[in-house]
Amino acid sequence: MLCKIHYSDGDDAFFDSYAHSMNLVDYLQWRYVTWTGRLGAESVVFGTFTLGIWFWRFVNAIMVAALPACLYHILKPENKLTGFSAIRLPLILVIGYLLMDIMTFGHAAIWVNGSIFYTWAIVAALIILIPFFKYLKGQKYSPKHLIYSIPLSLFAVTSIEQIGFSVICIWVAGLCYKLYRKECVPKAIWIELAVFIFAFAILYFAPGNASRIATETENWYPQFAALSIAEHSFITLQWMLSSFANEGKALFILLWLASILSAPKKLKSSIPAALFIIAALLPFAKIELFSDIGLNAIDPAIRPETFPSISGMSLCNWVAFTWWSIATVFTGILLWNHGKAKLFTLFILAIATEALMYFSPTIYASGERVFYIADWILLGIAIHIWHSIQNEKHKNAYAIFVICIGILNAVSQVPIILSKLG
């Protein structure tokens, strides 16, 4: 499939031009001062465009396969399985690409420059986190991990801000867990955290960040700087709830279904979870009562003529807004009751990766790729709950349902794919 992909006429053409007209040092200095501090991803992008499209096609094929493979190493059960039981988890993880919005997958994994900033950087982050998760489960953390984790950290953390933020949050949460248990933390863990913070500081304090925000505000959201805190909060919440209701609905369905199958028979949360599942399935039948939160008409590639606001919300928009607000709060409570702090913290992290767009004037222009990280976190939570299902037949049925809902989600978006190709 990747052999059919070519450079886009936007950012890809930009990077291709500068990769062949400047040296790497001059390019990074220029971007750091005039655009952002994403030096890690920018370096890899520069090198990739220098080497050409076939280099990207080969490496990206590996990265697209490596992402679910890395997640498998983190989420796999400790006991050995045979038959269909042995391939259930790999199937679910690979189908994860079909569970998300097709434009999320396309922009974050198939678009040349987008795939480097998102998929490649996430793979780097997961390779760093695999031994850390093993350490949290009781295994030793070898200083030898620093040999590859430090360079990968500099790439992953100085890519997209969401990735660096997520890695640091997970690392700090794990450290707090170990310190709470009064366990001795290896020096290598602290060294790695110092590298994360150093890399994120490079990203955050880049002088080009202010220039980028000013330019993006002018190009995409002229009223952005004048918004009040309340208005900022509303558009961020509206945008995030809309992503849950539309682009992320299949993942929420799987999360709620796993909680029902793993819950005791008398657990009261199963009833509202079932209602939320039914409501989330309605958009597949083109019924948008619970999914149209007021952003369905926005095209990320075009600056809106009229920007979303509280006054522009219709009654139906408020119904969907309220419904998914309740669904989100319910999910947080459900996860706290199911997995206590661990699953709840991951869910808050998924929300936070999207809520970071509060600070960005490209909240609508950045497109669906911003949901990519949250989607993988939600799938990881669903899988963690799925592991706690006791009945093997229910586990098999769940895996089959994942495949079916993934295919349904992809098929329902065929018109979007055809419109983009046309």
Phi, psi and chi 1 to 4 in degrees:
 res  aa     phi    psi   chi1   chi2   chi3   chi4
   1 MET       -  -42.9  179.7 -177.5   68.5      -
   2 LEU   -66.5  -21.5  -66.1  175.0      -      -
   3 CYS   -66.6  -17.9  -70.1      -      -      -
   4 LYS   -90.7   -6.7  -56.3  -65.8 -177.5 -179.2
   5 ILE   -88.0  136.3  -56.4  -60.8      -      -
   6 HIS  -123.5  173.6  -59.8  -86.2      -      -
   7 TYR   -64.1  143.3  -65.6  149.3      -      -
   8 SER   -79.1  166.8   70.4      -      -      -
   9 ASP   -89.6    8.9   57.1    0.4      -      -
  10 GLY  -106.2 -107.4      -      -      -      -
  11 ASP   -63.2  -36.4  -73.1   -4.5      -      -
  12 ASP   -61.1  -43.8  -72.0  -10.6      -      -
  13 ALA   -63.3  -37.2      -      -      -      -
  14 PHE   -62.5  -51.7  169.9   86.8      -      -
  15 PHE   -65.1  -38.6  -74.6  115.3      -      -
  16 ASP   -63.0  -39.2 -174.8   45.9      -      -
  17 SER   -64.9  -48.0  172.1      -      -      -
  18 TYR   -76.1  -26.1  -78.9   97.5      -      -
  19 ALA   -66.5  -22.5      -      -      -      -
  20 HIS  -108.5    8.8  -68.1   89.1      -      -
  21 SER  -128.3   -5.6   61.3      -      -      -
  22 MET  -139.2  159.3  -59.1  176.1   70.1      -
  23 ASN   -87.4  166.0   62.9   56.7      -      -
  24 LEU   -61.6  -44.8  175.8   60.5      -      -
  25 VAL   -62.6  -46.8  174.4      -      -      -
  26 ASP   -63.4  -39.1  -70.5  -18.9      -      -
  27 TYR   -63.8  -47.1  171.1   78.5      -      -
  28 LEU   -65.3  -40.1  -68.3  179.9      -      -
  29 GLN   -61.0  -45.6  -71.1  177.3  -19.3      -
  30 TRP   -61.6  -45.8  170.2   57.4      -      -
  31 ARG   -68.6  -37.0  -65.8  -71.0  -79.2  178.0
  32 TYR   -65.8  -34.4 -166.5   71.9      -      -
  33 VAL   -85.6  -30.8  172.4      -      -      -
  34 THR  -110.3  -10.5   62.9      -      -      -
  35 TRP  -133.4  -85.4 -161.3 -116.9      -      -
  36 THR  -142.8  176.7   67.8      -      -      -
  37 GLY   -97.0   22.5      -      -      -      -
  38 ARG   -79.2   57.7  -60.9  169.9  179.1  172.3
  39 LEU   -65.2  -35.8  -64.0 -176.8      -      -
  40 GLY   -62.7  -54.8      -      -      -      -
  41 ALA   -66.8  -37.8      -      -      -      -
  42 GLU   -62.1  -37.8  -66.6  -91.8   13.6      -
  43 SER   -63.5  -45.2  -60.6      -      -      -
  44 VAL   -67.1  -39.2  175.8      -      -      -
  45 VAL   -61.0  -46.6  164.2      -      -      -
  46 PHE   -58.7  -47.1 -173.2   93.3      -      -
  47 GLY   -64.5  -39.0      -      -      -      -
  48 THR   -65.9  -45.3  -60.3      -      -      -
  49 PHE   -70.5  -26.6  -81.7   85.7      -      -
  50 THR   -66.8  -39.9  -59.9      -      -      -
  51 LEU   -79.6  -21.6  -66.9  170.6      -      -
  52 GLY   105.4  171.4      -      -      -      -
  53 ILE   -64.5  -34.7 -172.2   67.6      -      -
  54 TRP   -71.1  -31.9  -84.8  104.5      -      -
  55 PHE   -62.2  -46.2  172.0   79.9      -      -
  56 TRP   -61.6  -44.7  171.7   83.1      -      -
  57 ARG   -58.1  -43.4  -71.9  167.0  175.5  165.6
  58 PHE   -68.6  -50.3  177.8   75.6      -      -
  59 VAL   -68.3  -39.3  175.3      -      -      -
  60 ASN   -66.2  -33.8 -162.1   54.0      -      -
  61 ALA   -59.9  -40.4      -      -      -      -
  62 ILE   -65.8  -43.5  -65.0  173.3      -      -
  63 MET   -66.7  -41.0  -67.1  -62.7  179.6      -
  64 VAL   -62.6  -35.0  169.1      -      -      -
  65 ALA   -78.1  -32.4      -      -      -      -
  66 ALA   -71.2  -30.3      -      -      -      -
  67 LEU   -61.0  -55.8 -160.2  160.8      -      -
  68 PRO   -65.1  -28.7   19.2  -30.1      -      -
  69 ALA   -65.6  -41.2      -      -      -      -
  70 CYS   -65.4  -42.0  -71.4      -      -      -
  71 LEU   -62.7  -34.0  -75.6  172.7      -      -
  72 TYR   -60.8  -42.0  174.7   78.0      -      -
  73 HIS   -64.9  -27.6  -80.9  -77.1      -      -
  74 ILE   -83.0  -36.7  -66.8  172.6      -      -
  75 LEU  -102.0   -7.2  -63.3  167.5      -      -
  76 LYS   -65.2  146.0   66.4 -179.7  179.3 -179.8
  77 PRO   -70.6  156.3   26.0  -33.5      -      -
  78 GLU   -76.4  -31.0  -65.2 -178.8    1.3      -
  79 ASN   -81.9  147.7   56.3  -46.4      -      -
  80 LYS   -78.1  139.6  -68.5 -175.3  178.2 -179.6
  81 LEU  -121.6  160.3  -58.1  172.0      -      -
  82 THR  -131.7  165.2   58.5      -      -      -
  83 GLY    63.6 -144.9      -      -      -      -
  84 PHE   -62.0  -30.9 -178.9   67.3      -      -
  85 SER   -60.6  -29.1  -61.5      -      -      -
  86 ALA   -78.0  -23.6      -      -      -      -
  87 ILE  -107.3    0.4   64.6  170.8      -      -
  88 ARG   -60.1  -51.1  -68.2  178.7  -51.2 -160.9
  89 LEU   -64.7  -47.0  179.0   55.3      -      -
  90 PRO   -56.7  -38.1  -26.1   35.1      -      -
  91 LEU   -63.7  -46.3  -82.5  174.5      -      -
  92 ILE   -59.9  -42.9  -68.7  173.1      -      -
  93 LEU   -67.6  -40.0  -71.6  168.7      -      -
  94 VAL   -69.2  -40.0  171.5      -      -      -
  95 ILE   -65.6  -17.0  -69.2  -64.4      -      -
  96 GLY   -51.1  -33.1      -      -      -      -
  97 TYR   -64.8  -34.7  -75.2  121.0      -      -
  98 LEU   -80.5  -18.3  -60.8 -176.2      -      -
  99 LEU   -76.2  -21.5  -65.6  169.6      -      -
 100 MET   -92.0  169.8   59.9 -175.5   64.7      -
 101 ASP   -61.1  139.7 -175.8   84.9      -      -
 102 ILE   -62.9  -30.6 -166.1   65.5      -      -
 103 MET   -76.5  -29.3  -62.0  -53.3  -65.5      -
 104 THR   -62.7  -49.3  -59.7      -      -      -
 105 PHE   -62.0  -43.7  172.0   60.7      -      -
 106 GLY   -64.3  -46.9      -      -      -      -
 107 HIS   -72.5  -30.2  -78.4  134.8      -      -
 108 ALA   -99.3  -11.7      -      -      -      -
 109 ALA  -132.9  -21.6      -      -      -      -
 110 ILE  -113.1  -30.7  -56.7  -59.6      -      -
 111 TRP   -66.3  132.9  178.4   27.8      -      -
 112 VAL   -56.9  -60.3  177.9      -      -      -
 113 ASN   -72.4  -33.9  118.9   81.1      -      -
 114 GLY   -64.5  -36.9      -      -      -      -
 115 SER   -64.9  -35.2   64.5      -      -      -
 116 ILE   -69.5  -44.8  -61.2  169.5      -      -
 117 PHE   -67.6  -31.1  -83.8   97.0      -      -
 118 TYR  -107.6  -69.3  -78.9   89.3      -      -
 119 THR   -62.8  -48.1  -63.7      -      -      -
 120 TRP   -63.2  -42.7  -65.2   23.2      -      -
 121 ALA   -67.6  -36.5      -      -      -      -
 122 ILE   -67.2  -40.4  -69.6  176.0      -      -
 123 VAL   -59.8  -44.1  169.8      -      -      -
 124 ALA   -59.6  -43.5      -      -      -      -
 125 ALA   -64.3  -40.0      -      -      -      -
 126 LEU   -68.3  -37.0  -70.4  173.7      -      -
 127 ILE   -62.1  -36.8  -68.2  173.2      -      -
 128 ILE   -67.4  -39.7  -62.2  165.3      -      -
 129 LEU   -79.4  -23.5  -70.8  171.9      -      -
 130 ILE   -55.0  -54.3  -73.4  173.0      -      -
 131 PRO   -66.2  -27.4   22.0  -32.7      -      -
 132 PHE   -68.3  -41.7 -178.2   68.3      -      -
 133 PHE   -65.8  -36.6  -80.9  116.2      -      -
 134 LYS   -64.5  -37.5  -69.3 -179.3  178.4  179.9
 135 TYR   -62.8  -40.7  160.6   69.7      -      -
 136 LEU   -64.8  -25.7  -66.0  179.0      -      -
 137 LYS   -87.3   -0.5  -67.3  179.2 -179.6  178.7
 138 GLY   118.2   -6.6      -      -      -      -
 139 GLN   -82.3  161.3  -62.6 -176.1   22.9      -
 140 LYS   -75.7  148.2  -68.5 -176.5  178.0 -179.2
 141 TYR  -106.1  108.7 -170.4   89.1      -      -
 142 SER   -78.9  138.5  172.2      -      -      -
 143 PRO   -59.2  -20.6  -23.1   33.9      -      -
 144 LYS   -62.9  -23.3  -66.3 -180.0  180.0  179.5
 145 HIS   -61.4  -26.4  -66.9  -47.5      -      -
 146 LEU   -64.9  -24.3  -64.4  176.8      -      -
 147 ILE   -58.1  -42.0  -62.7  173.5      -      -
 148 TYR  -103.9  -24.3   64.8   85.1      -      -
 149 SER   -72.9  -32.7   65.1      -      -      -
 150 ILE   -65.8  -50.9  -71.9  179.4      -      -
 151 PRO   -63.2  -36.6   16.7  -29.0      -      -
 152 LEU   -66.8  -33.7  -70.4  178.4      -      -
 153 SER   -63.4  -43.8  -61.4      -      -      -
 154 LEU   -62.5  -32.6  -64.4  174.4      -      -
 155 PHE   -75.4  -52.0  165.9   44.4      -      -
 156 ALA   -66.7  -46.0      -      -      -      -
 157 VAL   -73.2  -31.0  177.5      -      -      -
 158 THR   -99.7   45.2   55.4      -      -      -
 159 SER  -112.4 -112.0   56.8      -      -      -
 160 ILE   -84.1  137.3  -63.1  -63.1      -      -
 161 GLU   -55.0  -35.9  -69.5   80.8   -4.9      -
 162 GLN   -59.1  -38.2  -64.9  169.9  -58.3      -
 163 ILE   -70.7  -48.4  -62.4  174.8      -      -
 164 GLY   -59.2  -43.5      -      -      -      -
 165 PHE   -60.1  -44.2  174.5   76.8      -      -
 166 SER   -65.6  -44.7  -61.8      -      -      -
 167 VAL   -61.2  -45.5  170.9      -      -      -
 168 ILE   -64.5  -41.9  -68.1  173.4      -      -
 169 CYS   -61.6  -44.9  -74.1      -      -      -
 170 ILE   -64.2  -42.7  -68.4  172.2      -      -
 171 TRP   -64.1  -46.0 -154.3  -89.9      -      -
 172 VAL   -66.0  -40.8  170.3      -      -      -
 173 ALA   -61.8  -42.0      -      -      -      -
 174 GLY   -64.9  -40.9      -      -      -      -
 175 LEU   -62.1  -43.8  -90.2  174.7      -      -
 176 CYS   -61.1  -37.7  -70.1      -      -      -
 177 TYR   -62.4  -46.0  168.6   74.1      -      -
 178 LYS   -66.8  -40.9  -74.8  -67.2 -171.8  179.0
 179 LEU   -68.2  -34.4  -67.0  174.0      -      -
 180 TYR   -62.9  -35.2  174.3   76.4      -      -
 181 ARG   -83.9    3.8  -67.3  171.1   58.7   90.6
 182 LYS    58.5   40.5  -62.9 -178.8  179.3  179.7
 183 GLU   -97.6  151.0  -63.0 -177.4   21.6      -
 184 CYS   -75.9  129.9 -178.3      -      -      -
 185 VAL   -99.7  125.8  177.6      -      -      -
 186 PRO   -60.0  150.4  -20.7   31.5      -      -
 187 LYS   -60.4  -33.3  -69.5 -178.2  179.9  179.0
 188 ALA   -61.6  -33.0      -      -      -      -
 189 ILE   -65.7  -43.7  -63.0  -70.8      -      -
 190 TRP   -67.5  -38.2  -67.3  108.3      -      -
 191 ILE   -62.2  -44.0  -67.4  173.1      -      -
 192 GLU   -62.4  -41.9 -171.1   65.2   64.9      -
 193 LEU   -61.7  -40.5  177.7   60.7      -      -
 194 ALA   -62.0  -39.3      -      -      -      -
 195 VAL   -63.9  -43.7  172.9      -      -      -
 196 PHE   -56.6  -49.5  -68.3  154.7      -      -
 197 ILE   -64.4  -41.2  -64.4  172.9      -      -
 198 PHE   -61.2  -46.3  170.7   73.9      -      -
 199 ALA   -65.1  -41.8      -      -      -      -
 200 PHE   -67.9  -32.6 -160.6   73.4      -      -
 201 ALA   -64.8  -39.8      -      -      -      -
 202 ILE   -58.7  -42.4  -68.5  174.9      -      -
 203 LEU   -67.4  -47.1  176.4   68.6      -      -
 204 TYR   -72.8  -38.8 -176.2   79.3      -      -
 205 PHE   -94.3   13.3  -68.9  108.0      -      -
 206 ALA   -61.6  131.9      -      -      -      -
 207 PRO   -63.4  -23.3   20.9  -32.1      -      -
 208 GLY   -71.8  -16.1      -      -      -      -
 209 ASN   -59.4  -43.4  -71.0  -23.1      -      -
 210 ALA   -64.6  -40.3      -      -      -      -
 211 SER   -64.1  -41.7  -59.3      -      -      -
 212 ARG   -62.9  -45.9  175.7  177.1  178.9  -94.2
 213 ILE   -61.6  -41.3  -69.2  175.1      -      -
 214 ALA   -63.2  -44.0      -      -      -      -
 215 THR   -66.5  -45.7  -58.9      -      -      -
 216 GLU   -67.2  -33.6  -62.3  -70.8   37.6      -
 217 THR   -62.6  -45.2  -61.2      -      -      -
 218 GLU   -65.1  -39.6 -179.2 -179.7   -7.8      -
 219 ASN   -80.2  -32.9  -67.7  -22.6      -      -
 220 TRP  -120.4  -27.7  -67.2  102.0      -      -
 221 TYR  -153.1   75.9 -158.6  158.9      -      -
 222 PRO   -57.3  -29.2  -24.7   34.3      -      -
 223 GLN   -85.6   -0.1  -59.2   94.9  -37.0      -
 224 PHE   -57.8  -47.2 -175.4   80.3      -      -
 225 ALA   -65.7  -23.7      -      -      -      -
 226 ALA   -91.0   -3.6      -      -      -      -
 227 LEU   -67.7  142.0  -67.0  174.9      -      -
 228 SER   -78.1  169.7   65.3      -      -      -
 229 ILE   -59.9  -40.9  -66.8  176.6      -      -
 230 ALA   -63.6  -42.0      -      -      -      -
 231 GLU   -68.3  -41.6  -70.1  170.4  -32.7      -
 232 HIS   -56.8  -47.4  -95.4  -64.9      -      -
 233 SER   -62.6  -41.3  -59.6      -      -      -
 234 PHE   -64.6  -49.7  169.2   75.0      -      -
 235 ILE   -65.4  -32.6   65.4  169.2      -      -
 236 THR   -68.0  -45.3  -56.0      -      -      -
 237 LEU   -65.8  -42.7 -177.8   58.9      -      -
 238 GLN   -60.5  -46.3 -179.7 -164.5   35.2      -
 239 TRP   -63.7  -41.7  176.3   80.0      -      -
 240 MET   -68.5  -45.1 -176.3  177.7   66.2      -
 241 LEU   -64.0  -35.9  -68.7  175.3      -      -
 242 SER   -64.4  -37.2 -179.3      -      -      -
 243 SER   -65.9  -37.6   78.4      -      -      -
 244 PHE   -66.1  -43.9  -68.0  165.5      -      -
 245 ALA   -72.9  -25.6      -      -      -      -
 246 ASN  -114.4  -72.3  -65.2  -77.8      -      -
 247 GLU   -66.9  -30.5  -71.1   83.5    2.3      -
 248 GLY  -107.1   10.2      -      -      -      -
 249 LYS   -60.6  -39.0   58.8 -176.8 -179.9  -66.7
 250 ALA   -63.8  -36.1      -      -      -      -
 251 LEU   -71.7  -37.4  -65.7  155.8      -      -
 252 PHE   -66.6  -38.1  -88.0   88.8      -      -
 253 ILE   -58.4  -45.5  -71.1  170.9      -      -
 254 LEU   -66.7  -37.0  -65.2 -177.8      -      -
 255 LEU   -63.6  -47.6 -165.0  156.9      -      -
 256 TRP   -66.8  -40.2  -67.1  -34.5      -      -
 257 LEU   -63.7  -41.9  179.8   60.3      -      -
 258 ALA   -61.4  -37.9      -      -      -      -
 259 SER   -67.1  -35.4   70.8      -      -      -
 260 ILE   -67.2  -45.9  -68.1  173.8      -      -
 261 LEU   -69.3  -27.4  -66.1  176.1      -      -
 262 SER   -94.5   -8.5   63.9      -      -      -
 263 ALA   -83.8  152.6      -      -      -      -
 264 PRO   -59.0  152.1  -22.5   32.6      -      -
 265 LYS   -58.0  -30.8  -66.4 -178.9  179.5  179.7
 266 LYS   -95.4    9.0  -63.9 -177.9  179.2  180.0
 267 LEU   -69.2  121.0 -169.9   64.9      -      -
 268 LYS   -67.5  -23.8  -64.4 -179.9 -180.0  179.2
 269 SER   -68.1  -14.7   61.7      -      -      -
 270 SER   -65.1  -33.1  -64.7      -      -      -
 271 ILE   -68.7  -53.4  -63.4  174.7      -      -
 272 PRO   -63.5  -33.0   17.0  -29.3      -      -
 273 ALA   -61.1  -41.1      -      -      -      -
 274 ALA   -64.7  -39.4      -      -      -      -
 275 LEU   -65.1  -41.1  -67.4  175.3      -      -
 276 PHE   -65.8  -36.3  -72.6  126.9      -      -
 277 ILE   -62.4  -46.4  -71.3  173.3      -      -
 278 ILE   -60.5  -44.5  -66.0  170.5      -      -
 279 ALA   -64.7  -37.2      -      -      -      -
 280 ALA   -71.7  -22.6      -      -      -      -
 281 LEU   -79.9  -21.1  -73.7  169.0      -      -
 282 LEU   -58.0  -38.4  -67.8  178.6      -      -
 283 PRO   -59.0  -25.9  -27.5   36.6      -      -
 284 PHE   -65.0  -24.6  -70.7  114.4      -      -
 285 ALA   -97.9   15.2      -      -      -      -
 286 LYS    66.3   24.4  -55.0  -58.1 -179.9 -177.2
 287 ILE  -100.3  111.5  -59.4  173.3      -      -
 288 GLU  -106.7   18.3  -61.1 -177.7  -18.7      -
 289 LEU   -56.4  -39.0  175.4   62.0      -      -
 290 PHE  -105.4   11.0  -62.0  105.6      -      -
 291 SER  -126.6  -21.0   61.6      -      -      -
 292 ASP   -85.6   98.3 -176.1    0.7      -      -
 293 ILE   -99.8   10.5  -55.7 -179.4      -      -
 294 GLY   106.5    7.4      -      -      -      -
 295 LEU  -119.7    4.8  -60.1 -178.8      -      -
 296 ASN   -63.5  -23.4  -73.4    4.4      -      -
 297 ALA   -88.7   -4.4      -      -      -      -
 298 ILE   -83.6  128.4  -71.8 -175.7      -      -
 299 ASP  -103.1  118.5 -175.4  -17.8      -      -
 300 PRO   -58.4  -21.6  -22.8   33.6      -      -
 301 ALA   -84.2   -9.2      -      -      -      -
 302 ILE  -127.7  133.0  -57.3  172.6      -      -
 303 ARG   -66.8  128.9 -170.5  174.9   85.0  174.0
 304 PRO   -62.7  143.8  -18.9   31.0      -      -
 305 GLU   -76.0  -39.2  -66.0  -64.1  -32.5      -
 306 THR  -121.5  125.1  -56.9      -      -      -
 307 PHE   -88.8  146.8  -68.9   91.1      -      -
 308 PRO   -57.8  145.6  -24.3   34.8      -      -
 309 SER  -155.2  167.5   64.1      -      -      -
 310 ILE   -61.6  -41.6  -64.9  176.5      -      -
 311 SER   -68.3  -20.9   60.2      -      -      -
 312 GLY   -88.0    1.0      -      -      -      -
 313 MET   -79.2  131.6  -65.8  -85.0  -76.8      -
 314 SER   -86.6  172.2   67.3      -      -      -
 315 LEU   -59.9  -43.1  177.2   60.1      -      -
 316 CYS   -63.5  -38.4  -70.8      -      -      -
 317 ASN   -60.8  -41.9  -64.5  153.4      -      -
 318 TRP   -67.3  -33.8  -80.7  115.2      -      -
 319 VAL   -62.0  -48.8  169.3      -      -      -
 320 ALA   -65.6  -41.7      -      -      -      -
 321 PHE   -58.9  -47.5 -175.7   95.2      -      -
 322 THR   -66.4  -42.5  -55.9      -      -      -
 323 TRP   -59.6  -47.1  179.5  -93.3      -      -
 324 TRP   -78.1  -21.8  -86.7   93.0      -      -
 325 SER   -65.1  -45.9  -64.7      -      -      -
 326 ILE   -64.3  -42.1  -63.8  171.1      -      -
 327 ALA   -61.8  -39.0      -      -      -      -
 328 THR   -68.0  -44.7  -56.7      -      -      -
 329 VAL   -63.7  -43.4  172.8      -      -      -
 330 PHE   -59.0  -42.3  165.3   78.8      -      -
 331 THR   -63.6  -40.6  -56.1      -      -      -
 332 GLY   -61.2  -45.0      -      -      -      -
 333 ILE   -64.6  -41.4  -63.4  172.3      -      -
 334 LEU   -59.6  -44.7  179.5   71.6      -      -
 335 LEU   -69.6  -35.7  -66.2  175.6      -      -
 336 TRP   -62.8  -42.6  178.9  -93.1      -      -
 337 ASN   -69.9  -30.2  -68.3  -26.3      -      -
 338 HIS   -83.7  -46.0 -162.1  -70.9      -      -
 339 GLY  -126.9   12.8      -      -      -      -
 340 LYS    55.4 -137.4  -60.8  -58.6  179.8 -175.6
 341 ALA   -68.6  -32.4      -      -      -      -
 342 LYS   -62.0  -56.8  179.6  166.7   57.5  175.9
 343 LEU   -69.3  -37.3  -63.1 -176.5      -      -
 344 PHE   -61.8  -42.3  177.8   79.3      -      -
 345 THR   -64.0  -41.1  -58.3      -      -      -
 346 LEU   -64.0  -38.1  -75.1  173.4      -      -
 347 PHE   -65.7  -42.9 -176.9   61.1      -      -
 348 ILE   -62.3  -37.4  -64.8  -59.8      -      -
 349 LEU   -63.8  -42.0  178.1   59.4      -      -
 350 ALA   -59.6  -43.0      -      -      -      -
 351 ILE   -64.1  -43.0  -68.3  175.0      -      -
 352 ALA   -64.2  -35.2      -      -      -      -
 353 THR   -62.7  -29.9   60.3      -      -      -
 354 GLU   -87.3  -36.4  -65.0 -164.4   16.8      -
 355 ALA   -63.8  -19.5      -      -      -      -
 356 LEU   -59.7  -20.9  -74.2  174.3      -      -
 357 MET   -69.6   -5.9  -65.7  -56.3  -70.8      -
 358 TYR   -53.2  -33.5  173.3   96.2      -      -
 359 PHE   -92.9    0.7  -56.0   99.9      -      -
 360 SER  -113.8  129.7  176.0      -      -      -
 361 PRO   -71.5  -10.1   26.2  -34.5      -      -
 362 THR   -95.6   26.8   62.0      -      -      -
 363 ILE   -55.7  -34.7 -175.1  169.0      -      -
 364 TYR   -94.6  -30.7  -55.7  119.1      -      -
 365 ALA   -79.0  -23.7      -      -      -      -
 366 SER   -66.0  -19.7  -69.7      -      -      -
 367 GLY    80.3 -175.8      -      -      -      -
 368 GLU   -72.2  -14.5  -60.2   85.9  -12.6      -
 369 ARG   -61.9  -21.4   61.3 -173.2 -179.8  -85.2
 370 VAL   -64.3  -23.2  178.2      -      -      -
 371 PHE   -81.6   -8.9  -47.7  139.4      -      -
 372 TYR   -57.2  -47.6 -165.3   57.7      -      -
 373 ILE   -67.5  -45.4  -59.6  167.9      -      -
 374 ALA   -60.2  -38.3      -      -      -      -
 375 ASP   -60.3  -45.1  -74.6   -9.2      -      -
 376 TRP   -68.3  -34.9  -75.4  114.6      -      -
 377 ILE   -65.7  -43.5  -66.0  174.2      -      -
 378 LEU   -63.2  -39.9  -68.8  173.4      -      -
 379 LEU   -64.9  -39.7 -179.0   60.0      -      -
 380 GLY   -61.9  -39.1      -      -      -      -
 381 ILE   -64.4  -45.4  -66.2  172.1      -      -
 382 ALA   -59.6  -41.4      -      -      -      -
 383 ILE   -66.3  -40.1  -70.0  171.6      -      -
 384 HIS   -60.1  -42.0 -168.1  -79.3      -      -
 385 ILE   -67.9  -40.5  -60.7  174.0      -      -
 386 TRP   -58.4  -36.2  170.3   68.6      -      -
 387 HIS   -59.9  -26.9  -81.3  -43.0      -      -
 388 SER   -85.0   -2.6   63.9      -      -      -
 389 ILE   -68.2  127.4  -61.3  173.7      -      -
 390 GLN   -82.0  -37.0  -61.5  -61.2  -43.8      -
 391 ASN   -79.2  119.1 -170.1  -52.6      -      -
 392 GLU   -65.2  -33.7  -76.2  -63.3  -47.2      -
 393 LYS   -64.8  -38.1  -69.2 -177.4  178.6  179.1
 394 HIS   -66.8  -36.7  -71.3  172.4      -      -
 395 LYS   -63.6  -43.3  -83.2 -169.1  171.4 -177.7
 396 ASN   -64.7  -42.4  -70.2  -23.2      -      -
 397 ALA   -62.6  -38.3      -      -      -      -
 398 TYR   -63.9  -45.0 -178.1   88.3      -      -
 399 ALA   -60.9  -41.1      -      -      -      -
 400 ILE   -65.9  -39.8  -66.6  171.2      -      -
 401 PHE   -63.0  -39.0  179.3   79.6      -      -
 402 VAL   -58.5  -45.0  170.5      -      -      -
 403 ILE   -61.7  -43.9  -63.7  171.6      -      -
 404 CYS   -66.1  -44.8  -67.4      -      -      -
 405 ILE   -69.1  -31.9 -163.1   72.5      -      -
 406 GLY   -66.2  -43.9      -      -      -      -
 407 ILE   -65.1  -43.5  -66.1  173.3      -      -
 408 LEU   -59.9  -43.5  173.5   63.3      -      -
 409 ASN   -63.2  -39.1 -168.7   52.1      -      -
 410 ALA   -71.0  -44.7      -      -      -      -
 411 VAL   -63.0  -38.1  170.2      -      -      -
 412 SER   -65.6  -16.4   68.3      -      -      -
 413 GLN  -105.7    9.1  -62.3  177.2   84.4      -
 414 VAL   -57.0  -42.4  167.0      -      -      -
 415 PRO   -57.3  -37.0  -26.9   36.6      -      -
 416 ILE   -65.9  -42.4  -61.4  174.8      -      -
 417 ILE   -61.3  -45.9  -59.3  172.7      -      -
 418 LEU   -65.1  -37.5  -65.4  177.4      -      -
 419 SER   -65.9  -35.7   68.8      -      -      -
 420 LYS   -71.2  -38.0  -63.6  -62.5  179.3 -177.8
 421 LEU   -68.9  -32.7  -66.9  176.5      -      -
 422 GLY   -73.7      -      -      -      -      -
